[in-house]
């Protein structure tokens, strides 16, 4: 079973309007909680190997100047968490 959260484009996003700093911060918090949630996923194949995957889509540079140094640090922290969990 797979799940994906999709935020559909609207008139503003199609025109290139970037998200606010607050929205980027809220998204970062959500992405941290998503990682913690996935860590609790039960192993569907207890007798063998299984993989639960979280895929990143957007990159930091996609968000322009609204992506402040503080938000960049948060993004780096999330990336490190994801890399660490991928090695498990």
C-alpha positions as CSV (number, residue, x, y, z in Angstrom):
1,X,0.0,0.0,0.0
2,X,1.4,3.4,-0.9
3,X,0.4,6.9,0.1
4,X,1.5,10.2,-1.4
5,X,0.5,13.7,-0.3
6,X,0.0,16.0,-3.3
7,X,-0.5,19.7,-3.2
8,X,-2.1,20.7,-6.5
9,X,-1.1,23.8,-8.3
10,X,-3.3,26.8,-8.3
11,X,-3.3,30.1,-10.3
12,X,-0.7,31.7,-8.1
13,X,1.7,28.8,-8.0
14,X,1.4,28.3,-11.8
15,X,2.4,32.0,-12.1
16,X,5.5,31.4,-10.1
17,X,4.4,32.9,-6.7
18,X,6.6,31.3,-4.0
19,X,5.3,30.1,-0.7
20,X,5.7,32.3,2.4
21,X,8.4,31.8,5.0
22,X,5.7,30.6,7.4
23,X,4.3,28.0,5.0
24,X,7.9,26.7,4.3
25,X,8.4,26.4,8.1
26,X,5.1,24.6,8.5
27,X,6.0,22.3,5.6
28,X,9.4,21.5,7.3
29,X,7.6,20.6,10.6
30,X,5.3,18.3,8.7
31,X,8.1,16.6,6.9
32,X,9.9,16.0,10.3
33,X,6.6,14.5,11.7
34,X,6.2,12.4,8.4
35,X,9.6,10.8,9.0
36,X,8.8,10.0,12.6
37,X,5.5,8.5,11.5
38,X,7.1,6.3,9.0
39,X,9.6,5.0,11.6
40,X,6.6,3.4,13.3
41,X,5.5,1.5,10.3
42,X,5.2,-2.2,11.0
43,X,7.4,-4.6,8.9
44,X,5.1,-6.2,6.4
45,X,7.6,-9.0,5.8
46,X,8.9,-10.0,9.3
47,X,10.7,-13.1,7.8
48,X,12.5,-11.1,5.2
49,X,13.6,-7.7,4.0
50,X,11.1,-4.9,3.4
51,X,11.5,-1.3,2.4
52,X,9.4,1.7,3.4
53,X,10.3,4.7,1.3
54,X,9.8,8.5,1.6
55,X,10.6,10.4,-1.6
56,X,11.6,14.0,-1.7
57,X,10.3,16.0,-4.6
58,X,11.1,19.7,-4.2
59,X,14.6,21.0,-3.6
60,X,15.6,24.0,-1.4
61,X,16.6,26.1,-4.3
62,X,13.1,25.8,-5.8
63,X,11.8,28.2,-3.2
64,X,14.0,31.3,-3.9
65,X,14.7,34.0,-1.3
66,X,11.7,33.0,0.9
67,X,13.7,30.0,1.9
68,X,15.7,31.7,4.7
69,X,19.0,30.4,6.2
70,X,17.0,29.0,9.2
71,X,14.7,27.1,6.9
72,X,17.7,25.8,4.9
73,X,19.2,24.4,8.2
74,X,16.0,22.7,8.9
75,X,16.0,21.2,5.4
76,X,19.5,19.9,5.9
77,X,18.5,18.3,9.2
78,X,15.6,16.5,7.6
79,X,17.9,15.3,4.8
80,X,20.3,13.9,7.3
81,X,17.5,12.1,9.1
82,X,16.3,10.6,5.8
83,X,19.8,9.4,4.9
84,X,20.4,7.9,8.3
85,X,17.0,6.1,8.2
86,X,17.8,4.8,4.6
87,X,20.8,3.0,5.9
88,X,18.8,0.9,8.4
